[in-house]
Amino acid sequence: MSMIVSSRLDFAKAKRADLVLAHCLAVTPSPDRDLTSVPTLVLPLCSLAPEEEMSPGFVCVKLSLFRMQRLQKPASVIAPKVSPVFLEPVPNVTVAEGRDASLSCTVDNLGQHRVAWIHLDRQMIVSIHNHVITRLSHFTVTHDSHKTWTLHVTSVTVQDRGHYMCQVNTVPMMSQTGYLQVVVPPNIDDKQSSKSNIVVREKDNVTLRCTGHGFPMPQIKWRREDSNLIETSDGKKVQQLDGPELPLHQVSRTHMGAYLCIASNGVPPSVSKRITLDVEFAPQMHVPNQLVGTPKGTDVRLECFVEAHPKAITYWEFSDAMVMNTSRITTQTLENHYKIHMILDIRDLDDGDFGMYKCISKNSIAETDGSITLNMTPRPTTPPQMKQSRPDSYDADGDIHYRSRGRPGRKEHYNRQDPQHGRRRPQDLEGIKEEREEEERREMEENRRKTQELERRRLEHDYNRGHLNEQATRVTHTPASRGVDVSPYNRLLSATVLAAFMLALFPQH
């Protein structure tokens, strides 16, 4: 096949043209086909450079083909151009403030067209093709073989939130839009919230406030740091309370403590603010034992319990003087928040330690005290303890022999009858042991009673003997020079004294 191609181009001066249309004669020759009539196609040509001078004319191409008996190579055919198309929508992206985000736009058959990114909310052109137009340095653009165009935003700010359009400069223009959502972690505004330390008087009203910011708007929750229940204004006790304010009415010392204001909006991390509530009140004293009795030579502990805020000064007084630590006397205080435990330990009591002690507490509001009277009591007497008896031996018939450990030489014999064999065997030791223990308890109770009776008689004897000595002194020391005659009355008095003396010496049992 032989071709003769001739062309004629008419150009007029023009400043700008993107496309030149051409009437092209395209044929598909074949050995048996008449080439006198061929179709005419109108196809776009490639773009010309802007600086070239063009005219809106056309290019006419003549193609002369000679008949051939056989086609050795098929003629080339100019394929029609396909318009650009979006393969997938621009995704909506959610990112936390300060992080990085990316928006992708995938276009097929882009050809010589260009892709632009536009921030609609700001009405700002971000980029056109490979060039970033905006002066904001945290925007960049990349592409993958002119197909996937990605807009990168580093260190996202709240101002970057909004709609972003991916636009292709076709005629007419084609575009699609995605949304960049910027979320902000919660934050507590100290200026609009309560101070970190609040001081009120008991029975006053107070309201704790906490203001949070963020996107979405954070929710505020209140809790106690010590996990105790929160007593609300309507008298209920709850573990947690929602809302920016926490009202407390008629506060008492039980309201005292640290409260946590927690702000959260689903964007980590959650934040909290610690607010300490101090309730001031005068010292209050509690003395569990105001009268204490103990023998001489023993040890004793005196205790007082104080509640006060602000912190109170505490000390002990005895005989209008402050008690100081010595080798025998020790004072200590145990503190738990607003509660104080005062302790006074005295070892090896002597006569000068008995009397009234005062535990004193004072703070900036008031002063209070409590008193404890320490009395001396006689040392208790303990009866002799009887040791528990155990079986000493068994005889040939299975009889059990006991011997009291408290009374040497005393033996007791138990012979329990067995309904089958005539005598009970050692298998019944448990019941016998219980009976023996009961007997020993009765015996110990009897010994204790006798001991008390002997003590009573001894005291009576001492009293009578002292009275007798007084009477004897009154009689025997009468001056002889006066020659007092012994009358019947005096003889009767002497007989009475003598009888009392004999009874004291020989008490009846």
C-alpha positions as CSV (number, residue, x, y, z in Angstrom):
1,M,0.0,0.0,0.0
2,S,1.3,3.4,-0.9
3,M,0.0,6.7,0.6
4,I,0.2,10.3,-0.4
5,V,-0.7,12.7,2.5
6,S,-1.1,16.4,2.0
7,S,-2.2,18.9,4.5
8,R,-3.0,22.6,4.7
9,L,-3.1,24.5,8.0
10,D,-4.6,27.9,8.3
11,F,-3.6,29.6,11.5
12,A,-4.8,33.0,12.8
13,K,-3.2,34.7,15.6
14,A,-4.7,33.7,19.0
15,K,-3.5,34.1,22.6
16,R,-4.9,30.8,23.9
17,A,-6.3,27.5,22.6
18,D,-6.5,24.1,24.2
19,L,-7.6,21.8,21.5
20,V,-7.6,21.8,17.7
21,L,-10.2,19.7,15.9
22,A,-9.3,17.9,12.7
23,H,-11.2,16.2,10.0
24,C,-9.4,12.9,9.5
25,L,-10.0,10.5,6.8
26,A,-9.6,7.0,8.2
27,V,-10.0,3.9,6.1
28,T,-9.5,0.3,6.7
29,P,-8.3,-1.1,3.4
30,S,-8.9,-4.7,2.4
31,P,-8.0,-6.6,-0.8
32,D,-11.6,-6.9,-2.0
33,R,-12.9,-3.5,-0.8
34,D,-13.4,-0.4,-3.0
35,L,-11.5,2.5,-1.4
36,T,-13.3,5.2,-3.3
37,S,-15.7,5.8,-0.5
38,V,-14.4,6.1,3.1
39,P,-15.9,7.4,6.4
40,T,-14.9,10.7,7.9
41,L,-14.2,11.0,11.7
42,V,-13.8,14.1,13.8
43,L,-11.2,13.4,16.6
44,P,-9.5,15.7,19.1
45,L,-5.8,16.2,18.6
46,C,-3.3,16.6,21.4
47,S,-3.0,20.0,23.2
48,L,-0.7,22.6,21.9
49,A,1.6,24.6,24.0
50,P,0.1,27.9,25.3
51,E,2.9,29.9,23.7
52,E,2.2,28.6,20.2
53,E,0.0,30.7,18.0
54,M,-3.1,28.9,16.9
55,S,-6.4,29.5,15.2
56,P,-9.7,27.8,15.6
57,G,-9.4,26.5,12.1
58,F,-9.0,22.9,11.1
59,V,-6.5,20.5,9.6
60,C,-7.6,18.8,6.4
61,V,-5.8,15.6,5.6
62,K,-6.2,13.9,2.2
63,L,-5.4,10.2,1.9
64,S,-4.9,8.7,-1.5
65,L,-4.8,5.0,-1.6
66,F,-4.1,2.9,-4.7
67,R,-5.8,-0.4,-5.3
68,M,-3.9,-3.4,-4.1
69,Q,-4.6,-7.0,-4.7
70,R,-3.5,-8.0,-1.2
71,L,-3.0,-5.9,2.1
72,Q,0.3,-6.6,3.7
73,K,-0.2,-4.5,6.9
74,P,-3.4,-3.0,8.3
75,A,-3.7,0.7,8.5
76,S,-3.5,2.5,11.9
77,V,-6.8,3.8,13.3
78,I,-6.9,6.8,15.7
79,A,-8.9,5.7,18.9
80,P,-11.4,8.0,20.4
81,K,-10.5,9.7,23.7
82,V,-12.2,8.6,27.1
83,S,-13.3,11.1,29.7
84,P,-11.9,11.1,33.2
85,V,-14.0,9.2,35.9
86,F,-13.8,9.0,39.7
87,L,-13.2,5.4,40.9
88,E,-14.3,5.9,44.5
89,P,-15.6,8.8,46.7
90,V,-13.4,11.0,48.9
91,P,-13.6,9.4,52.4
92,N,-14.7,11.3,55.5
93,V,-11.8,11.3,58.0
94,T,-11.9,11.9,61.8
95,V,-8.6,12.8,63.5
96,A,-7.6,14.2,66.9
97,E,-6.1,17.7,67.1
98,G,-2.4,17.6,66.6
99,R,-2.4,14.3,64.6
100,D,-1.9,13.8,60.9
101,A,-4.7,13.2,58.3
102,S,-4.9,12.2,54.6
103,L,-7.7,12.6,52.0
104,S,-7.5,10.6,48.8
105,C,-9.1,11.2,45.4
106,T,-8.8,8.4,42.8
107,V,-9.3,9.4,39.1
108,D,-9.1,7.2,36.1
109,N,-8.4,8.3,32.5
110,L,-7.1,11.6,33.7
111,G,-5.0,12.3,30.6
112,Q,-3.9,15.8,30.3
113,H,-6.5,17.1,32.8
114,R,-5.5,18.5,36.2
115,V,-6.6,17.8,39.8
116,A,-7.2,20.5,42.4
117,W,-8.0,20.4,46.1
118,I,-10.2,23.2,47.6
119,H,-11.2,23.8,51.2
120,L,-14.8,24.9,50.8
121,D,-15.3,26.2,54.4
122,R,-12.4,28.6,54.1
123,Q,-12.9,29.1,50.3
124,M,-9.3,28.4,49.9
125,I,-7.5,26.7,47.0
126,V,-5.1,24.2,48.6
127,S,-3.4,22.7,45.6
128,I,-3.5,22.4,41.7
129,H,-2.0,19.2,40.4
130,N,1.5,18.9,41.8
131,H,1.7,22.5,43.2
132,V,0.5,23.6,46.7
133,I,-1.1,27.0,46.3
134,T,-1.8,27.9,50.0
135,R,0.9,29.3,52.2
136,L,0.1,26.9,55.0
137,S,3.1,24.6,55.3
138,H,1.3,21.7,56.8
139,F,-0.5,20.9,53.5
140,T,1.2,18.6,50.9
141,V,0.1,16.7,47.8
142,T,1.3,13.4,46.4
143,H,0.0,11.2,43.6
144,D,0.3,7.6,42.4
145,S,1.0,7.5,38.6
146,H,-1.4,10.4,38.1
147,K,-4.3,8.2,39.3
148,T,-4.6,8.6,43.2
149,W,-4.1,12.1,44.4
150,T,-3.7,12.4,48.2
151,L,-3.9,15.6,50.3
152,H,-1.8,15.3,53.5
153,V,-2.4,17.5,56.5
154,T,0.1,17.3,59.3
155,S,-0.4,18.5,62.9
156,V,-4.1,19.1,62.2
157,T,-5.7,22.2,63.9
158,V,-9.3,23.0,64.6
159,Q,-9.3,25.5,61.6
160,D,-8.6,22.6,59.3
161,R,-12.0,21.1,60.0
162,G,-14.4,21.2,57.1
163,H,-15.3,20.0,53.6
164,Y,-12.6,19.4,51.0
165,M,-13.4,19.2,47.3
166,C,-11.4,17.2,44.7
167,Q,-12.0,18.9,41.3
168,V,-10.9,17.9,37.7
169,N,-10.9,20.7,35.1
170,T,-13.1,18.9,32.5
171,V,-15.9,20.7,30.6
172,P,-18.1,20.8,32.5
173,M,-16.1,20.6,35.7
174,M,-16.4,17.3,37.7
175,S,-15.8,17.1,41.5
176,Q,-16.5,15.2,44.7
177,T,-16.3,16.2,48.4
178,G,-15.1,14.7,51.6
179,Y,-15.2,15.9,55.2
180,L,-12.3,16.3,57.7
181,Q,-13.5,16.1,61.3
182,V,-11.1,17.4,63.9
183,V,-11.9,16.3,67.5
184,V,-10.3,17.9,70.6
185,P,-9.6,16.0,73.8
186,P,-11.3,17.4,76.9
187,N,-9.7,20.1,79.0
188,I,-10.8,21.8,82.2
189,D,-10.7,25.6,82.4
190,D,-9.2,26.5,85.8
191,K,-10.3,30.1,85.5
192,Q,-14.0,29.2,85.2
193,S,-13.8,26.3,87.8
194,S,-13.5,26.3,91.6
195,K,-10.2,26.7,93.3
196,S,-8.2,23.7,94.2
197,N,-8.7,24.3,98.0
198,I,-12.0,25.6,99.5
199,V,-12.4,26.4,103.2
200,V,-15.9,26.8,104.8
201,R,-17.3,26.7,108.3
202,E,-19.5,23.9,109.4
203,K,-23.3,24.3,108.6
204,D,-22.5,26.6,105.6
205,N,-23.5,26.1,102.0
206,V,-21.0,25.6,99.2
207,T,-21.1,24.8,95.5
208,L,-18.2,23.2,93.6
209,R,-17.9,24.1,89.9
210,C,-16.0,22.6,87.0
211,T,-16.0,23.9,83.4
212,G,-14.7,21.7,80.5
213,H,-13.8,22.4,76.9
214,G,-13.3,20.1,73.9
215,F,-15.0,18.8,70.8
216,P,-17.4,17.2,71.2
217,M,-18.4,19.0,74.4
218,P,-17.2,16.9,77.4
219,Q,-19.4,15.6,80.1
220,I,-18.6,16.4,83.8
221,K,-18.8,13.8,86.6
222,W,-18.1,14.2,90.3
223,R,-16.6,11.6,92.6
224,R,-14.8,11.5,96.0
225,E,-11.2,10.6,96.0
226,D,-11.6,8.3,99.0
227,S,-14.5,6.4,97.3
228,N,-17.0,7.5,99.9
229,L,-20.5,8.3,99.0
230,I,-21.4,11.9,98.1
231,E,-24.2,13.4,100.2
232,T,-26.4,15.5,97.9
233,S,-28.6,18.5,98.9
234,D,-31.7,16.3,99.1
235,G,-30.1,14.0,101.6
236,K,-29.3,11.1,99.2
237,K,-26.0,9.4,99.1
238,V,-24.6,8.5,95.6
239,Q,-21.3,7.2,94.3
240,Q,-21.2,9.6,91.3
241,L,-23.0,12.9,90.3
242,D,-23.2,14.3,86.8
243,G,-23.1,18.0,85.9
244,P,-20.8,21.0,86.0
245,E,-21.8,21.9,89.5
246,L,-21.9,20.0,92.8
247,P,-24.1,21.8,95.4
248,L,-23.6,20.9,99.1
249,H,-25.9,22.3,101.8
250,Q,-25.3,22.4,105.6
251,V,-21.9,20.9,105.2
252,S,-20.5,18.9,108.1
253,R,-17.1,17.3,108.9
254,T,-18.3,14.2,106.9
255,H,-18.2,16.3,103.7
256,M,-14.6,17.1,104.2
257,G,-12.2,15.6,101.7
258,A,-11.0,15.7,98.1
259,Y,-13.5,15.7,95.2
260,L,-12.6,14.8,91.6
261,C,-14.1,16.6,88.7
262,I,-13.7,14.2,85.6
263,A,-14.2,15.5,82.1
264,S,-14.6,13.1,79.1
265,N,-15.9,13.2,75.6
266,G,-14.8,9.9,74.1
267,V,-11.5,11.4,72.9
268,P,-8.6,10.1,75.0
269,P,-7.3,11.0,77.4
270,S,-9.9,12.1,80.0
271,V,-8.8,14.8,82.4
272,S,-9.7,15.5,86.1
273,K,-9.3,18.3,88.6
274,R,-8.9,17.7,92.3
275,I,-10.8,20.1,94.6
276,T,-10.2,19.8,98.4
277,L,-13.0,20.9,100.7
278,D,-12.0,21.8,104.3
279,V,-14.7,22.2,106.9
280,E,-13.6,24.2,110.0
281,F,-15.2,23.5,113.4
282,A,-14.3,23.8,117.1
283,P,-12.6,20.9,118.9
284,Q,-14.9,18.2,120.3
285,M,-13.7,15.9,123.1
286,H,-14.8,12.4,123.9
287,V,-13.5,10.6,127.0
288,P,-14.6,6.9,127.1
289,N,-13.5,6.3,130.7
290,Q,-13.7,9.3,133.0
291,L,-13.1,7.2,136.2
292,V,-10.2,4.7,136.2
293,G,-9.2,2.5,139.2
294,T,-6.0,0.6,139.5
295,P,-3.7,-0.7,142.2
296,K,-0.4,0.8,143.2
297,G,2.6,-0.4,141.3
298,T,0.8,-1.4,138.1
299,D,0.6,0.2,134.7
300,V,-2.3,2.3,133.3
301,R,-3.3,3.9,130.0
302,L,-5.5,7.0,129.8
303,E,-7.2,7.9,126.5
304,C,-9.1,10.9,125.0
305,F,-10.5,11.3,121.5
306,V,-10.6,14.7,119.7
307,E,-12.2,15.9,116.5
308,A,-11.1,19.3,115.3
309,H,-10.2,21.3,112.2
310,P,-8.0,23.3,111.7
311,K,-5.5,21.0,113.3
312,A,-5.6,21.3,117.1
313,I,-2.9,21.5,119.7
314,T,-3.3,18.7,122.3
315,Y,-1.6,18.1,125.7
316,W,-2.2,16.6,129.1
317,E,-2.3,18.4,132.5
318,F,-2.0,17.0,136.1
319,S,-2.2,19.2,139.2
320,D,-2.4,22.3,137.0
321,A,0.9,21.5,135.2
322,M,1.6,20.1,131.8
323,V,2.5,16.4,131.8
324,M,6.0,15.8,130.4
325,N,7.5,12.6,129.1
326,T,9.7,10.8,131.7
327,S,11.1,7.3,132.2
328,R,7.7,6.2,133.6
329,I,5.3,8.6,131.8
330,T,4.8,8.7,128.0
331,T,2.4,10.7,125.9
332,Q,1.5,10.2,122.3
333,T,-1.0,11.3,119.7
334,L,-2.4,9.4,116.7
335,E,-3.8,11.5,113.9
336,N,-6.2,10.6,111.1
337,H,-7.3,13.6,109.1
338,Y,-9.4,15.7,111.6
339,K,-9.5,12.9,114.3
340,I,-6.8,12.8,117.1
341,H,-6.3,9.9,119.6
342,M,-4.5,11.1,122.8
343,I,-2.8,8.5,124.9
344,L,-1.1,8.8,128.3
345,D,0.8,5.8,129.6
346,I,2.0,5.6,133.2
347,R,4.2,2.7,134.4
348,D,4.7,1.5,138.0
349,L,2.1,3.8,139.7
350,D,3.0,5.4,143.0
351,D,1.0,7.5,145.4
352,G,1.8,10.7,143.6
353,D,0.3,9.5,140.3
354,F,-3.3,9.3,141.6
355,G,-5.6,12.2,141.0
356,M,-7.4,14.1,138.2
357,Y,-5.8,14.3,134.7
358,K,-7.0,16.7,131.9
359,C,-6.7,16.2,128.2
360,I,-6.8,19.6,126.5
361,S,-7.3,20.5,122.8
362,K,-7.4,23.9,121.2
363,N,-7.4,25.4,117.7
364,S,-7.9,28.8,116.1
365,I,-11.7,28.5,116.7
366,A,-12.1,27.3,120.3
367,E,-10.6,25.3,123.2
368,T,-12.0,22.3,125.0
369,D,-10.9,19.7,127.6
370,G,-11.9,16.4,129.2
371,S,-11.0,15.0,132.6
372,I,-10.1,11.5,133.9
373,T,-9.9,10.6,137.6
374,L,-7.3,8.0,138.5
375,N,-8.1,6.2,141.8
376,M,-6.0,3.7,143.7
377,T,-7.7,0.3,144.4
378,P,-6.5,-2.6,146.6
379,R,-4.6,-5.3,144.9
380,P,-6.9,-8.2,144.2
381,T,-6.2,-11.5,146.0
382,T,-6.4,-14.7,143.8
383,P,-7.5,-18.1,145.3
384,P,-5.2,-21.1,144.8
385,Q,-5.7,-22.7,141.4
386,M,-6.6,-26.3,141.3
387,K,-4.9,-28.3,138.6
388,Q,-7.0,-30.5,136.4
389,S,-7.1,-34.1,137.6
390,R,-6.4,-36.9,135.2
391,P,-6.8,-40.7,135.5
392,D,-3.8,-42.1,137.4
393,S,-4.4,-45.7,136.9
394,Y,-6.8,-48.5,136.1
395,D,-7.3,-51.6,138.1
396,A,-7.8,-55.1,136.8
397,D,-11.6,-54.6,136.6
398,G,-11.3,-51.4,134.6
399,D,-12.0,-49.0,137.6
400,I,-10.6,-45.5,137.2
401,H,-8.5,-44.0,140.0
402,Y,-8.1,-40.2,140.2
403,R,-5.7,-38.2,142.5
404,S,-6.3,-34.5,143.0
405,R,-3.1,-32.5,142.0
406,G,-4.1,-29.8,144.4
407,R,-4.5,-32.0,147.5
408,P,-1.7,-34.6,147.8
409,G,-2.7,-37.9,149.2
410,R,-6.4,-37.7,148.4
411,K,-7.7,-40.5,146.2
412,E,-11.1,-40.9,144.7
413,H,-12.5,-44.1,143.3
414,Y,-15.1,-44.3,140.6
415,N,-16.8,-47.5,139.7
416,R,-19.3,-47.1,136.9
417,Q,-21.6,-50.1,136.2
418,D,-21.8,-51.6,132.8
419,P,-25.2,-53.0,132.1
420,Q,-23.7,-56.0,130.1
421,H,-20.5,-56.7,131.9
422,G,-21.2,-55.4,135.4
423,R,-18.6,-52.6,135.2
424,R,-18.0,-49.7,132.8
425,R,-14.8,-49.8,130.8
426,P,-12.4,-46.9,129.8
427,Q,-14.6,-46.2,126.8
428,D,-16.8,-44.1,129.0
429,L,-13.9,-41.8,130.1
430,E,-15.5,-38.7,128.3
431,G,-18.5,-38.7,130.6
432,I,-16.5,-39.4,133.7
433,K,-14.1,-36.6,132.7
434,E,-17.0,-34.1,132.4
435,E,-18.3,-35.1,135.8
436,R,-14.8,-34.6,137.3
437,E,-14.5,-31.2,135.7
438,E,-17.8,-30.1,137.1
439,E,-16.8,-31.3,140.6
440,E,-13.6,-29.4,140.4
441,R,-15.4,-26.3,139.4
442,R,-17.7,-26.6,142.4
443,E,-14.7,-27.2,144.6
444,M,-12.9,-24.1,143.2
445,E,-16.0,-22.1,143.8
446,E,-16.2,-23.4,147.4
447,N,-12.5,-22.5,148.0
448,R,-13.1,-19.0,146.6
449,R,-16.0,-18.5,149.0
450,K,-14.0,-19.8,151.9
451,T,-11.1,-17.5,151.0
452,Q,-13.4,-14.5,151.0
453,E,-14.8,-15.5,154.4
454,L,-11.4,-15.8,155.9
455,E,-10.5,-12.4,154.5
456,R,-13.6,-10.9,156.0
457,R,-12.9,-12.5,159.4
458,R,-9.3,-11.3,159.2
459,L,-10.4,-7.7,158.7
460,E,-12.9,-8.0,161.5
461,H,-10.2,-9.4,163.8
462,D,-7.9,-6.5,162.9
463,Y,-10.6,-4.0,163.6
464,N,-11.6,-5.6,166.9
465,R,-8.0,-5.9,168.1
466,G,-7.5,-2.2,167.4
467,H,-10.6,-1.3,169.3
468,L,-9.5,-3.6,172.2
469,N,-6.1,-2.0,172.4
470,E,-7.8,1.4,172.6
471,Q,-10.0,0.3,175.5
472,A,-7.1,-1.4,177.3
473,T,-5.1,1.7,177.1
474,R,-8.0,3.7,178.5
475,V,-8.2,1.3,181.5
476,T,-4.7,0.4,182.4
477,H,-3.2,3.8,182.1
478,T,-5.4,5.4,184.7
479,P,-3.2,7.3,187.2
480,A,-2.8,5.3,190.5
481,S,-2.5,8.4,192.6
482,R,-6.2,9.1,192.1
483,G,-7.2,5.8,193.7
484,V,-10.1,5.1,191.3
485,D,-12.4,2.4,192.7
486,V,-13.5,-0.4,190.4
487,S,-17.3,-0.1,190.2
488,P,-19.6,-2.8,188.8
489,Y,-19.9,-0.8,185.6
490,N,-16.2,-1.0,185.1
491,R,-16.1,-4.7,185.8
492,L,-18.8,-5.3,183.2
493,L,-16.9,-3.2,180.6
494,S,-13.7,-5.2,181.3
495,A,-15.6,-8.5,180.8
496,T,-17.0,-7.3,177.5
497,V,-13.6,-6.3,176.2
498,L,-12.2,-9.7,177.4
499,A,-14.9,-11.6,175.6
500,A,-14.3,-9.6,172.3
501,F,-10.6,-10.4,172.6
502,M,-11.3,-14.1,173.1
503,L,-13.6,-14.2,170.0
504,A,-10.9,-12.5,167.9
505,L,-8.3,-15.0,169.0
506,F,-10.5,-18.1,168.5
507,P,-12.9,-17.4,165.7
508,Q,-15.7,-19.9,165.3
509,H,-15.8,-21.9,162.0
